[in-house]
Amino acid sequence: QPDLAPGKCWAFPGSNERVVIHLPAWIWPTAVTLQHISKMVSPENDISSSPKGISISGLDDEGAEVLLGAFQFDIEKDPMQFFPLKDELHKAFQYIKVNIQSNWGNKEYTCLYHLKLHG
């Protein structure tokens, strides 16, 4: 979604979730950009629902996961952060699995605003 207004996100209960994305074509992933709302636009300056620990995997033809990278989104830095993925694999994928492993302290839910795959 192009809208970065508070609440215009994919919200899920808790702090641990995963989603598999079917890409429109085979992509050789090189990086991920994750964007969250800033504290300035968040009600009460609270962005504890932001993802913290994230890993990205490609799914091969048999559905096995190939880890492409793991990183931590830092809420004290820019709301749009770029993370390079492993580049030694030289492999394309049509399915990408996004594992959100933790958030910044919100016990009720986690919000994912924008995730861009580069390749």
Biopython code that builds the backbone (N, CA, C, O; Angstrom):
import numpy as np
from Bio.PDB.StructureBuilder import StructureBuilder

atoms = [
    (1, "GLN", "N", (0.834, -1.173, 0.000)),
    (1, "GLN", "CA", (0.000, 0.000, 0.000)),
    (1, "GLN", "C", (0.881, 1.239, 0.000)),
    (1, "GLN", "O", (1.904, 1.271, 0.683)),
    (2, "PRO", "N", (0.500, 2.244, -0.747)),
    (2, "PRO", "CA", (1.317, 3.458, -0.789)),
    (2, "PRO", "C", (1.124, 4.361, 0.436)),
    (2, "PRO", "O", (1.921, 5.274, 0.648)),
    (3, "ASP", "N", (0.105, 4.131, 1.230)),
    (3, "ASP", "CA", (-0.209, 4.992, 2.367)),
    (3, "ASP", "C", (0.605, 4.610, 3.595)),
    (3, "ASP", "O", (0.620, 3.448, 4.001)),
    (4, "LEU", "N", (1.289, 5.602, 4.191)),
    (4, "LEU", "CA", (2.060, 5.373, 5.411)),
    (4, "LEU", "C", (1.404, 6.045, 6.614)),
    (4, "LEU", "O", (2.089, 6.442, 7.557)),
    (5, "ALA", "N", (0.094, 6.169, 6.582)),
    (5, "ALA", "CA", (-0.616, 6.755, 7.716)),
    (5, "ALA", "C", (-0.663, 5.737, 8.851)),
    (5, "ALA", "O", (-0.704, 4.532, 8.604)),
    (6, "PRO", "N", (-0.656, 6.219, 10.099)),
    (6, "PRO", "CA", (-0.744, 5.288, 11.229)),
    (6, "PRO", "C", (-1.947, 4.348, 11.090)),
    (6, "PRO", "O", (-3.070, 4.778, 10.825)),
    (7, "GLY", "N", (-1.679, 3.076, 11.274)),
    (7, "GLY", "CA", (-2.735, 2.064, 11.185)),
    (7, "GLY", "C", (-2.939, 1.463, 9.813)),
    (7, "GLY", "O", (-3.635, 0.455, 9.686)),
    (8, "LYS", "N", (-2.356, 2.050, 8.777)),
    (8, "LYS", "CA", (-2.484, 1.518, 7.409)),
    (8, "LYS", "C", (-1.367, 0.502, 7.165)),
    (8, "LYS", "O", (-0.479, 0.726, 6.343)),
    (9, "CYS", "N", (-1.425, -0.608, 7.886)),
    (9, "CYS", "CA", (-0.361, -1.602, 7.842)),
    (9, "CYS", "C", (-0.974, -3.000, 7.862)),
    (9, "CYS", "O", (-2.182, -3.164, 8.033)),
    (10, "TRP", "N", (-0.113, -4.004, 7.682)),
    (10, "TRP", "CA", (-0.525, -5.377, 7.926)),
    (10, "TRP", "C", (-0.231, -5.627, 9.397)),
    (10, "TRP", "O", (0.922, -5.801, 9.791)),
    (11, "ALA", "N", (-1.286, -5.644, 10.204)),
    (11, "ALA", "CA", (-1.132, -5.852, 11.644)),
    (11, "ALA", "C", (-1.480, -7.307, 11.962)),
    (11, "ALA", "O", (-2.466, -7.847, 11.460)),
    (12, "PHE", "N", (-0.664, -7.921, 12.794)),
    (12, "PHE", "CA", (-0.947, -9.288, 13.219)),
    (12, "PHE", "C", (-0.759, -9.377, 14.729)),
    (12, "PHE", "O", (0.024, -8.623, 15.307)),
    (13, "PRO", "N", (-1.477, -10.297, 15.365)),
    (13, "PRO", "CA", (-1.375, -10.412, 16.823)),
    (13, "PRO", "C", (0.007, -10.899, 17.257)),
    (13, "PRO", "O", (0.635, -11.712, 16.578)),
    (14, "GLY", "N", (0.467, -10.392, 18.393)),
    (14, "GLY", "CA", (1.746, -10.827, 18.938)),
    (14, "GLY", "C", (2.922, -10.210, 18.220)),
    (14, "GLY", "O", (2.807, -9.163, 17.583)),
    (15, "SER", "N", (4.060, -10.879, 18.332)),
    (15, "SER", "CA", (5.291, -10.332, 17.757)),
    (15, "SER", "C", (6.026, -11.319, 16.859)),
    (15, "SER", "O", (7.169, -11.070, 16.473)),
    (16, "ASN", "N", (5.391, -12.425, 16.524)),
    (16, "ASN", "CA", (6.054, -13.447, 15.730)),
    (16, "ASN", "C", (5.090, -13.927, 14.649)),
    (16, "ASN", "O", (4.023, -14.460, 14.954)),
    (17, "GLU", "N", (5.467, -13.738, 13.393)),
    (17, "GLU", "CA", (4.604, -14.147, 12.281)),
    (17, "GLU", "C", (5.456, -14.341, 11.041)),
    (17, "GLU", "O", (6.593, -13.873, 10.982)),
    (18, "ARG", "N", (4.917, -15.017, 10.069)),
    (18, "ARG", "CA", (5.608, -15.198, 8.802)),
    (18, "ARG", "C", (4.593, -15.135, 7.668)),
    (18, "ARG", "O", (3.412, -15.443, 7.827)),
    (19, "VAL", "N", (5.110, -14.722, 6.524)),
    (19, "VAL", "CA", (4.272, -14.636, 5.333)),
    (19, "VAL", "C", (5.117, -15.065, 4.140)),
    (19, "VAL", "O", (6.296, -14.723, 4.041)),
    (20, "VAL", "N", (4.500, -15.816, 3.241)),
    (20, "VAL", "CA", (5.162, -16.226, 2.001)),
    (20, "VAL", "C", (4.582, -15.380, 0.880)),
    (20, "VAL", "O", (3.365, -15.272, 0.725)),
    (21, "ILE", "N", (5.478, -14.782, 0.101)),
    (21, "ILE", "CA", (5.071, -13.905, -0.997)),
    (21, "ILE", "C", (5.418, -14.572, -2.317)),
    (21, "ILE", "O", (6.565, -14.948, -2.560)),
    (22, "HIS", "N", (4.397, -14.712, -3.174)),
    (22, "HIS", "CA", (4.608, -15.247, -4.519)),
    (22, "HIS", "C", (4.948, -14.074, -5.431)),
    (22, "HIS", "O", (4.108, -13.212, -5.690)),
    (23, "LEU", "N", (6.170, -14.050, -5.908)),
    (23, "LEU", "CA", (6.634, -12.964, -6.765)),
    (23, "LEU", "C", (6.112, -13.155, -8.186)),
    (23, "LEU", "O", (5.889, -14.289, -8.609)),
    (24, "PRO", "N", (5.914, -12.078, -8.924)),
    (24, "PRO", "CA", (5.379, -12.194, -10.286)),
    (24, "PRO", "C", (6.364, -12.819, -11.275)),
    (24, "PRO", "O", (5.977, -13.233, -12.367)),
    (25, "ALA", "N", (7.634, -12.882, -10.886)),
    (25, "ALA", "CA", (8.662, -13.476, -11.745)),
    (25, "ALA", "C", (9.766, -14.021, -10.849)),
    (25, "ALA", "O", (9.818, -13.730, -9.654)),
    (26, "TRP", "N", (10.647, -14.819, -11.450)),
    (26, "TRP", "CA", (11.809, -15.313, -10.704)),
    (26, "TRP", "C", (12.743, -14.129, -10.457)),
    (26, "TRP", "O", (13.110, -13.414, -11.389)),
    (27, "ILE", "N", (13.121, -13.931, -9.207)),
    (27, "ILE", "CA", (13.955, -12.789, -8.814)),
    (27, "ILE", "C", (15.188, -13.310, -8.078)),
    (27, "ILE", "O", (15.098, -14.228, -7.263)),
    (28, "TRP", "N", (16.326, -12.716, -8.374)),
    (28, "TRP", "CA", (17.546, -12.980, -7.624)),
    (28, "TRP", "C", (17.629, -11.878, -6.574)),
    (28, "TRP", "O", (18.078, -10.776, -6.888)),
    (29, "PRO", "N", (17.213, -12.141, -5.337)),
    (29, "PRO", "CA", (17.130, -11.098, -4.313)),
    (29, "PRO", "C", (18.515, -10.611, -3.891)),
    (29, "PRO", "O", (19.421, -11.407, -3.642)),
    (30, "THR", "N", (18.659, -9.289, -3.818)),
    (30, "THR", "CA", (19.933, -8.703, -3.414)),
    (30, "THR", "C", (19.812, -7.860, -2.142)),
    (30, "THR", "O", (20.795, -7.672, -1.426)),
    (31, "ALA", "N", (18.614, -7.355, -1.863)),
    (31, "ALA", "CA", (18.436, -6.494, -0.693)),
    (31, "ALA", "C", (16.954, -6.363, -0.365)),
    (31, "ALA", "O", (16.082, -6.720, -1.158)),
    (32, "VAL", "N", (16.700, -5.837, 0.831)),
    (32, "VAL", "CA", (15.344, -5.560, 1.298)),
    (32, "VAL", "C", (15.336, -4.154, 1.887)),
    (32, "VAL", "O", (16.282, -3.752, 2.565)),
    (33, "THR", "N", (14.277, -3.418, 1.626)),
    (33, "THR", "CA", (14.048, -2.145, 2.305)),
    (33, "THR", "C", (12.796, -2.304, 3.147)),
    (33, "THR", "O", (11.757, -2.750, 2.661)),
    (34, "LEU", "N", (12.907, -1.934, 4.411)),
    (34, "LEU", "CA", (11.778, -1.988, 5.334)),
    (34, "LEU", "C", (11.476, -0.573, 5.777)),
    (34, "LEU", "O", (12.379, 0.176, 6.149)),
    (35, "GLN", "N", (10.194, -0.204, 5.736)),
    (35, "GLN", "CA", (9.798, 1.133, 6.145)),
    (35, "GLN", "C", (8.663, 1.055, 7.154)),
    (35, "GLN", "O", (7.708, 0.299, 6.979)),
    (36, "HIS", "N", (8.783, 1.842, 8.201)),
    (36, "HIS", "CA", (7.765, 1.939, 9.243)),
    (36, "HIS", "C", (7.438, 3.422, 9.426)),
    (36, "HIS", "O", (8.205, 4.280, 8.988)),
    (37, "ILE", "N", (6.330, 3.728, 10.055)),
    (37, "ILE", "CA", (6.032, 5.133, 10.323)),
    (37, "ILE", "C", (7.031, 5.675, 11.338)),
    (37, "ILE", "O", (7.616, 4.917, 12.111)),
    (38, "SER", "N", (7.220, 6.979, 11.331)),
    (38, "SER", "CA", (8.134, 7.588, 12.291)),
    (38, "SER", "C", (7.405, 7.884, 13.599)),
    (38, "SER", "O", (6.175, 7.902, 13.650)),
    (39, "LYS", "N", (8.178, 8.112, 14.644)),
    (39, "LYS", "CA", (7.587, 8.463, 15.938)),
    (39, "LYS", "C", (6.774, 9.746, 15.848)),
    (39, "LYS", "O", (5.774, 9.900, 16.549)),
    (40, "MET", "N", (7.202, 10.671, 14.984)),
    (40, "MET", "CA", (6.533, 11.971, 14.872)),
    (40, "MET", "C", (5.091, 11.859, 14.390)),
    (40, "MET", "O", (4.251, 12.667, 14.786)),
    (41, "VAL", "N", (4.785, 10.872, 13.543)),
    (41, "VAL", "CA", (3.415, 10.747, 13.027)),
    (41, "VAL", "C", (2.603, 9.712, 13.795)),
    (41, "VAL", "O", (1.398, 9.586, 13.582)),
    (42, "SER", "N", (3.247, 8.980, 14.675)),
    (42, "SER", "CA", (2.565, 7.954, 15.451)),
    (42, "SER", "C", (1.824, 8.571, 16.635)),
    (42, "SER", "O", (2.354, 9.453, 17.309)),
    (43, "PRO", "N", (0.599, 8.109, 16.889)),
    (43, "PRO", "CA", (-0.091, 8.593, 18.080)),
    (43, "PRO", "C", (0.758, 8.321, 19.327)),
    (43, "PRO", "O", (1.253, 7.210, 19.520)),
    (44, "GLU", "N", (0.916, 9.319, 20.148)),
    (44, "GLU", "CA", (1.673, 9.224, 21.402)),
    (44, "GLU", "C", (3.156, 8.893, 21.178)),
    (44, "GLU", "O", (3.823, 8.427, 22.102)),
    (45, "ASN", "N", (3.673, 9.125, 19.982)),
    (45, "ASN", "CA", (5.087, 8.845, 19.659)),
    (45, "ASN", "C", (5.484, 7.409, 19.963)),
    (45, "ASN", "O", (6.631, 7.156, 20.333)),
    (46, "ASP", "N", (4.568, 6.471, 19.818)),
    (46, "ASP", "CA", (4.821, 5.067, 20.156)),
    (46, "ASP", "C", (4.892, 4.224, 18.885)),
    (46, "ASP", "O", (3.902, 4.083, 18.167)),
    (47, "ILE", "N", (6.067, 3.669, 18.617)),
    (47, "ILE", "CA", (6.208, 2.751, 17.477)),
    (47, "ILE", "C", (6.725, 1.395, 17.963)),
    (47, "ILE", "O", (7.488, 0.724, 17.269)),
    (48, "SER", "N", (6.297, 1.008, 19.162)),
    (48, "SER", "CA", (6.718, -0.287, 19.718)),
    (48, "SER", "C", (6.157, -1.465, 18.939)),
    (48, "SER", "O", (6.590, -2.599, 19.144)),
    (49, "SER", "N", (5.190, -1.217, 18.041)),
    (49, "SER", "CA", (4.646, -2.290, 17.203)),
    (49, "SER", "C", (5.508, -2.552, 15.968)),
    (49, "SER", "O", (5.194, -3.431, 15.165)),
    (50, "SER", "N", (6.585, -1.795, 15.819)),
    (50, "SER", "CA", (7.478, -1.972, 14.673)),
    (50, "SER", "C", (8.195, -3.320, 14.755)),
    (50, "SER", "O", (8.594, -3.741, 15.841)),
    (51, "PRO", "N", (8.364, -4.001, 13.616)),
    (51, "PRO", "CA", (9.177, -5.221, 13.625)),
    (51, "PRO", "C", (10.593, -4.920, 14.104)),
    (51, "PRO", "O", (11.117, -3.829, 13.877)),
    (52, "LYS", "N", (11.198, -5.882, 14.758)),
    (52, "LYS", "CA", (12.574, -5.724, 15.235)),
    (52, "LYS", "C", (13.462, -6.762, 14.548)),
    (52, "LYS", "O", (14.265, -6.407, 13.685)),
    (53, "GLY", "N", (13.331, -8.025, 14.913)),
    (53, "GLY", "CA", (14.121, -9.090, 14.301)),
    (53, "GLY", "C", (13.400, -9.675, 13.105)),
    (53, "GLY", "O", (12.246, -10.091, 13.206)),
    (54, "ILE", "N", (14.089, -9.706, 11.965)),
    (54, "ILE", "CA", (13.468, -10.171, 10.719)),
    (54, "ILE", "C", (14.464, -11.046, 9.973)),
    (54, "ILE", "O", (15.662, -10.763, 9.950)),
    (55, "SER", "N", (13.955, -12.112, 9.364)),
    (55, "SER", "CA", (14.791, -12.893, 8.453)),
    (55, "SER", "C", (14.021, -13.081, 7.148)),
    (55, "SER", "O", (12.791, -13.118, 7.129)),
    (56, "ILE", "N", (14.771, -13.198, 6.074)),
    (56, "ILE", "CA", (14.211, -13.369, 4.734)),
    (56, "ILE", "C", (14.782, -14.654, 4.160)),
    (56, "ILE", "O", (15.991, -14.879, 4.198)),
    (57, "SER", "N", (13.906, -15.495, 3.629)),
    (57, "SER", "CA", (14.333, -16.747, 2.992)),
    (57, "SER", "C", (13.722, -16.845, 1.609)),
    (57, "SER", "O", (12.635, -16.324, 1.360)),
    (58, "GLY", "N", (14.423, -17.515, 0.714)),
    (58, "GLY", "CA", (13.861, -17.899, -0.563)),
    (58, "GLY", "C", (13.396, -19.341, -0.440)),
    (58, "GLY", "O", (13.984, -20.120, 0.310)),
    (59, "LEU", "N", (12.367, -19.697, -1.156)),
    (59, "LEU", "CA", (11.902, -21.086, -1.170)),
    (59, "LEU", "C", (12.299, -21.703, -2.495)),
    (59, "LEU", "O", (11.944, -21.189, -3.556)),
    (60, "ASP", "N", (13.044, -22.818, -2.437)),
    (60, "ASP", "CA", (13.487, -23.452, -3.674)),
    (60, "ASP", "C", (12.352, -24.259, -4.291)),
    (60, "ASP", "O", (11.229, -24.237, -3.787)),
    (61, "ASP", "N", (12.639, -24.971, -5.379)),
    (61, "ASP", "CA", (11.609, -25.704, -6.114)),
    (61, "ASP", "C", (10.886, -26.751, -5.270)),
    (61, "ASP", "O", (9.728, -27.072, -5.537)),
    (62, "GLU", "N", (11.562, -27.284, -4.255)),
    (62, "GLU", "CA", (10.953, -28.301, -3.389)),
    (62, "GLU", "C", (10.291, -27.675, -2.153)),
    (62, "GLU", "O", (9.731, -28.390, -1.321)),
    (63, "GLY", "N", (10.355, -26.350, -2.032)),
    (63, "GLY", "CA", (9.770, -25.660, -0.884)),
    (63, "GLY", "C", (10.707, -25.523, 0.302)),
    (63, "GLY", "O", (10.299, -25.024, 1.351)),
    (64, "ALA", "N", (11.955, -25.953, 0.160)),
    (64, "ALA", "CA", (12.926, -25.820, 1.245)),
    (64, "ALA", "C", (13.373, -24.364, 1.351)),
    (64, "ALA", "O", (13.530, -23.675, 0.343)),
    (65, "GLU", "N", (13.573, -23.913, 2.578)),
    (65, "GLU", "CA", (13.998, -22.538, 2.819)),
    (65, "GLU", "C", (15.501, -22.374, 2.643)),
    (65, "GLU", "O", (16.294, -23.196, 3.103)),
    (66, "VAL", "N", (15.867, -21.302, 1.974)),
    (66, "VAL", "CA", (17.262, -20.908, 1.824)),
    (66, "VAL", "C", (17.381, -19.523, 2.464)),
    (66, "VAL", "O", (16.843, -18.548, 1.940)),
    (67, "LEU", "N", (18.084, -19.438, 3.593)),
    (67, "LEU", "CA", (18.211, -18.171, 4.292)),
    (67, "LEU", "C", (18.977, -17.163, 3.449)),
    (67, "LEU", "O", (20.103, -17.417, 3.020)),
    (68, "LEU", "N", (18.348, -16.016, 3.220)),
    (68, "LEU", "CA", (18.977, -14.958, 2.435)),
    (68, "LEU", "C", (19.546, -13.854, 3.313)),
    (68, "LEU", "O", (20.439, -13.119, 2.892)),
    (69, "GLY", "N", (19.029, -13.736, 4.529)),
    (69, "GLY", "CA", (19.541, -12.713, 5.421)),
    (69, "GLY", "C", (18.691, -12.560, 6.660)),
    (69, "GLY", "O", (17.500, -12.871, 6.661)),
    (70, "ALA", "N", (19.317, -12.079, 7.713)),
    (70, "ALA", "CA", (18.630, -11.761, 8.971)),
    (70, "ALA", "C", (19.144, -10.402, 9.419)),
    (70, "ALA", "O", (20.332, -10.107, 9.288)),
    (71, "PHE", "N", (18.259, -9.586, 9.942)),
    (71, "PHE", "CA", (18.640, -8.246, 10.335)),
    (71, "PHE", "C", (17.711, -7.723, 11.413)),
    (71, "PHE", "O", (16.701, -8.342, 11.747)),
    (72, "GLN", "N", (18.078, -6.570, 11.947)),
    (72, "GLN", "CA", (17.269, -5.917, 12.966)),
    (72, "GLN", "C", (16.908, -4.517, 12.509)),
    (72, "GLN", "O", (17.785, -3.716, 12.183)),
    (73, "PHE", "N", (15.628, -4.226, 12.484)),
    (73, "PHE", "CA", (15.140, -2.886, 12.185)),
    (73, "PHE", "C", (15.314, -2.051, 13.450)),
    (73, "PHE", "O", (14.892, -2.468, 14.528)),
    (74, "ASP", "N", (15.930, -0.879, 13.330)),
    (74, "ASP", "CA", (16.254, -0.037, 14.485)),
    (74, "ASP", "C", (15.328, 1.183, 14.498)),
    (74, "ASP", "O", (15.419, 2.045, 13.624)),
    (75, "ILE", "N", (14.435, 1.251, 15.496)),
    (75, "ILE", "CA", (13.463, 2.347, 15.549)),
    (75, "ILE", "C", (14.102, 3.692, 15.882)),
    (75, "ILE", "O", (13.443, 4.727, 15.785)),
    (76, "GLU", "N", (15.365, 3.691, 16.271)),
    (76, "GLU", "CA", (16.063, 4.946, 16.557)),
    (76, "GLU", "C", (16.722, 5.527, 15.301)),
    (76, "GLU", "O", (17.257, 6.635, 15.332)),
    (77, "LYS", "N", (16.680, 4.788, 14.220)),
    (77, "LYS", "CA", (17.273, 5.251, 12.965)),
    (77, "LYS", "C", (16.169, 5.701, 12.012)),
    (77, "LYS", "O", (15.008, 5.816, 12.403)),
    (78, "ASP", "N", (16.540, 5.952, 10.768)),
    (78, "ASP", "CA", (15.602, 6.381, 9.743)),
    (78, "ASP", "C", (14.440, 5.395, 9.628)),
    (78, "ASP", "O", (14.657, 4.189, 9.746)),
    (79, "PRO", "N", (13.207, 5.873, 9.401)),
    (79, "PRO", "CA", (12.074, 4.953, 9.277)),
    (79, "PRO", "C", (12.122, 4.071, 8.029)),
    (79, "PRO", "O", (11.363, 3.108, 7.928)),
    (80, "MET", "N", (13.015, 4.392, 7.070)),
    (80, "MET", "CA", (13.221, 3.541, 5.902)),
    (80, "MET", "C", (14.659, 3.025, 5.960)),
    (80, "MET", "O", (15.614, 3.799, 5.890)),
    (81, "GLN", "N", (14.797, 1.691, 6.092)),
    (81, "GLN", "CA", (16.132, 1.104, 6.252)),
    (81, "GLN", "C", (16.373, 0.032, 5.196)),
    (81, "GLN", "O", (15.484, -0.751, 4.863)),
    (82, "PHE", "N", (17.596, 0.020, 4.682)),
    (82, "PHE", "CA", (18.033, -0.864, 3.601)),
    (82, "PHE", "C", (18.936, -1.951, 4.186)),
    (82, "PHE", "O", (19.849, -1.668, 4.962)),
    (83, "PHE", "N", (18.662, -3.208, 3.796)),
    (83, "PHE", "CA", (19.449, -4.331, 4.296)),
    (83, "PHE", "C", (19.897, -5.204, 3.124)),
    (83, "PHE", "O", (19.057, -5.783, 2.435)),
    (84, "PRO", "N", (21.205, -5.306, 2.888)),
    (84, "PRO", "CA", (21.685, -6.207, 1.839)),
    (84, "PRO", "C", (21.471, -7.659, 2.243)),
    (84, "PRO", "O", (21.532, -8.006, 3.422)),
    (85, "LEU", "N", (21.223, -8.492, 1.253)),
    (85, "LEU", "CA", (21.062, -9.927, 1.482)),
    (85, "LEU", "C", (22.323, -10.653, 1.031)),
    (85, "LEU", "O", (23.202, -10.061, 0.405)),
    (86, "LYS", "N", (22.402, -11.933, 1.351)),
    (86, "LYS", "CA", (23.561, -12.732, 0.935)),
    (86, "LYS", "C", (23.674, -12.688, -0.582)),
    (86, "LYS", "O", (22.692, -12.910, -1.291)),
    (87, "ASP", "N", (24.867, -12.402, -1.073)),
    (87, "ASP", "CA", (25.026, -12.305, -2.522)),
    (87, "ASP", "C", (25.806, -13.469, -3.117)),
    (87, "ASP", "O", (26.007, -13.530, -4.330)),
    (88, "GLU", "N", (26.245, -14.393, -2.266)),
    (88, "GLU", "CA", (27.039, -15.499, -2.792)),
    (88, "GLU", "C", (26.184, -16.642, -3.339)),
    (88, "GLU", "O", (26.722, -17.582, -3.925)),
    (89, "LEU", "N", (24.866, -16.578, -3.159)),
    (89, "LEU", "CA", (24.009, -17.691, -3.592)),
    (89, "LEU", "C", (23.805, -17.726, -5.105)),
    (89, "LEU", "O", (23.705, -18.803, -5.692)),
    (90, "HIS", "N", (23.742, -16.565, -5.734)),
    (90, "HIS", "CA", (23.527, -16.486, -7.184)),
    (90, "HIS", "C", (22.357, -17.365, -7.610)),
    (90, "HIS", "O", (22.481, -18.198, -8.508)),
    (91, "LYS", "N", (21.227, -17.165, -6.953)),
    (91, "LYS", "CA", (20.063, -18.006, -7.211)),
    (91, "LYS", "C", (18.805, -17.152, -7.238)),
    (91, "LYS", "O", (18.659, -16.213, -6.456)),
    (92, "ALA", "N", (17.907, -17.489, -8.139)),
    (92, "ALA", "CA", (16.633, -16.784, -8.248)),
    (92, "ALA", "C", (15.541, -17.578, -7.529)),
    (92, "ALA", "O", (15.604, -18.803, -7.429)),
    (93, "PHE", "N", (14.552, -16.857, -7.039)),
    (93, "PHE", "CA", (13.423, -17.462, -6.336)),
    (93, "PHE", "C", (12.127, -16.834, -6.834)),
    (93, "PHE", "O", (12.105, -15.680, -7.264)),
    (94, "GLN", "N", (11.055, -17.607, -6.770)),
    (94, "GLN", "CA", (9.739, -17.063, -7.088)),
    (94, "GLN", "C", (8.899, -16.898, -5.819)),
    (94, "GLN", "O", (7.872, -16.220, -5.828)),
    (95, "TYR", "N", (9.346, -17.526, -4.728)),
    (95, "TYR", "CA", (8.664, -17.394, -3.441)),
    (95, "TYR", "C", (9.666, -16.910, -2.402)),
    (95, "TYR", "O", (10.774, -17.435, -2.294)),
    (96, "ILE", "N", (9.259, -15.903, -1.644)),
    (96, "ILE", "CA", (10.070, -15.339, -0.575)),
    (96, "ILE", "C", (9.284, -15.469, 0.723)),
    (96, "ILE", "O", (8.089, -15.176, 0.774)),
    (97, "LYS", "N", (9.967, -15.908, 1.763)),
    (97, "LYS", "CA", (9.341, -16.019, 3.080)),
    (97, "LYS", "C", (9.920, -14.940, 3.985)),
    (97, "LYS", "O", (11.135, -14.831, 4.146)),
    (98, "VAL", "N", (9.035, -14.149, 4.570)),
    (98, "VAL", "CA", (9.417, -13.093, 5.498)),
    (98, "VAL", "C", (9.047, -13.575, 6.898)),
    (98, "VAL", "O", (7.876, -13.824, 7.186)),
    (99, "ASN", "N", (10.049, -13.704, 7.763)),
    (99, "ASN", "CA", (9.838, -14.132, 9.151)),
    (99, "ASN", "C", (10.048, -12.936, 10.068)),
    (99, "ASN", "O", (11.159, -12.419, 10.178)),
    (100, "ILE", "N", (8.994, -12.505, 10.716)),
    (100, "ILE", "CA", (9.120, -11.452, 11.718)),
    (100, "ILE", "C", (9.195, -12.167, 13.057)),
    (100, "ILE", "O", (8.249, -12.834, 13.476)),
    (101, "GLN", "N", (10.328, -12.018, 13.717)),
    (101, "GLN", "CA", (10.616, -12.789, 14.922)),
    (101, "GLN", "C", (10.371, -12.023, 16.208)),
    (101, "GLN", "O", (10.214, -12.632, 17.267)),
    (102, "SER", "N", (10.333, -10.685, 16.138)),
    (102, "SER", "CA", (10.106, -9.886, 17.338)),
    (102, "SER", "C", (9.703, -8.477, 16.940)),
    (102, "SER", "O", (9.849, -8.075, 15.786)),
    (103, "ASN", "N", (9.190, -7.727, 17.920)),
    (103, "ASN", "CA", (8.912, -6.312, 17.716)),
    (103, "ASN", "C", (9.594, -5.520, 18.824)),
    (103, "ASN", "O", (10.392, -6.071, 19.582)),
    (104, "TRP", "N", (9.289, -4.245, 18.921)),
    (104, "TRP", "CA", (9.957, -3.362, 19.879)),
    (104, "TRP", "C", (9.174, -3.211, 21.178)),
    (104, "TRP", "O", (9.245, -2.164, 21.821)),
    (105, "GLY", "N", (8.429, -4.239, 21.573)),
    (105, "GLY", "CA", (7.827, -4.250, 22.900)),
    (105, "GLY", "C", (6.321, -4.260, 22.967)),
    (105, "GLY", "O", (5.767, -4.459, 24.048)),
    (106, "ASN", "N", (5.627, -4.054, 21.856)),
    (106, "ASN", "CA", (4.172, -4.092, 21.895)),
    (106, "ASN", "C", (3.717, -5.537, 22.095)),
    (106, "ASN", "O", (4.017, -6.400, 21.270)),
    (107, "LYS", "N", (3.007, -5.800, 23.168)),
    (107, "LYS", "CA", (2.593, -7.173, 23.494)),
    (107, "LYS", "C", (1.342, -7.616, 22.738)),
    (107, "LYS", "O", (1.055, -8.810, 22.660)),
    (108, "GLU", "N", (0.591, -6.651, 22.177)),
    (108, "GLU", "CA", (-0.664, -6.984, 21.510)),
    (108, "GLU", "C", (-0.511, -7.297, 20.030)),
    (108, "GLU", "O", (-1.120, -8.247, 19.539)),
    (109, "TYR", "N", (0.290, -6.517, 19.308)),
    (109, "TYR", "CA", (0.361, -6.689, 17.855)),
    (109, "TYR", "C", (1.664, -6.116, 17.299)),
    (109, "TYR", "O", (2.393, -5.391, 17.976)),
    (110, "THR", "N", (1.927, -6.471, 16.033)),
    (110, "THR", "CA", (3.058, -5.945, 15.261)),
    (110, "THR", "C", (2.502, -5.424, 13.941)),
    (110, "THR", "O", (1.584, -6.014, 13.372)),
    (111, "CYS", "N", (3.057, -4.325, 13.459)),
    (111, "CYS", "CA", (2.614, -3.725, 12.194)),
    (111, "CYS", "C", (3.745, -3.762, 11.170)),
    (111, "CYS", "O", (4.875, -3.370, 11.461)),
    (112, "LEU", "N", (3.432, -4.228, 9.991)),
    (112, "LEU", "CA", (4.376, -4.190, 8.872)),
    (112, "LEU", "C", (3.801, -3.229, 7.839)),
    (112, "LEU", "O", (2.733, -3.478, 7.281)),
    (113, "TYR", "N", (4.509, -2.133, 7.585)),
    (113, "TYR", "CA", (4.036, -1.113, 6.648)),
    (113, "TYR", "C", (4.521, -1.405, 5.231)),
    (113, "TYR", "O", (3.731, -1.823, 4.385)),
    (114, "HIS", "N", (5.790, -1.196, 4.965)),
    (114, "HIS", "CA", (6.332, -1.414, 3.615)),
    (114, "HIS", "C", (7.532, -2.331, 3.674)),
    (114, "HIS", "O", (8.438, -2.145, 4.486)),
    (115, "LEU", "N", (7.527, -3.321, 2.806)),
    (115, "LEU", "CA", (8.678, -4.201, 2.626)),
    (115, "LEU", "C", (8.915, -4.273, 1.127)),
    (115, "LEU", "O", (8.041, -4.696, 0.371)),
    (116, "LYS", "N", (10.102, -3.859, 0.701)),
    (116, "LYS", "CA", (10.449, -3.872, -0.717)),
    (116, "LYS", "C", (11.594, -4.841, -0.931)),
    (116, "LYS", "O", (12.605, -4.785, -0.231)),
    (117, "LEU", "N", (11.434, -5.723, -1.894)),
    (117, "LEU", "CA", (12.477, -6.667, -2.264)),
    (117, "LEU", "C", (13.200, -6.139, -3.486)),
    (117, "LEU", "O", (12.568, -5.800, -4.486)),
    (118, "HIS", "N", (14.510, -6.067, -3.414)),
    (118, "HIS", "CA", (15.328, -5.609, -4.539)),
    (118, "HIS", "C", (16.012, -6.813, -5.178)),
    (118, "HIS", "O", (16.444, -7.729, -4.477)),
    (119, "GLY", "N", (16.109, -6.813, -6.467)),
    (119, "GLY", "CA", (16.774, -7.912, -7.141)),
    (119, "GLY", "C", (16.952, -7.644, -8.606)),
    (119, "GLY", "O", (17.501, -8.479, -9.325)),
]
sb = StructureBuilder()
sb.init_structure("model")
sb.init_model(0)
sb.init_chain("A")
sb.init_seg("    ")
for serial, (resi, resn, name, xyz) in enumerate(atoms, 1):
    if name == "N":
        sb.init_residue(resn, " ", resi, " ")
    sb.init_atom(name, np.array(xyz, "f"), 0.0, 1.0, " ", f" {name:<3s}", serial, name[0])
structure = sb.get_structure()
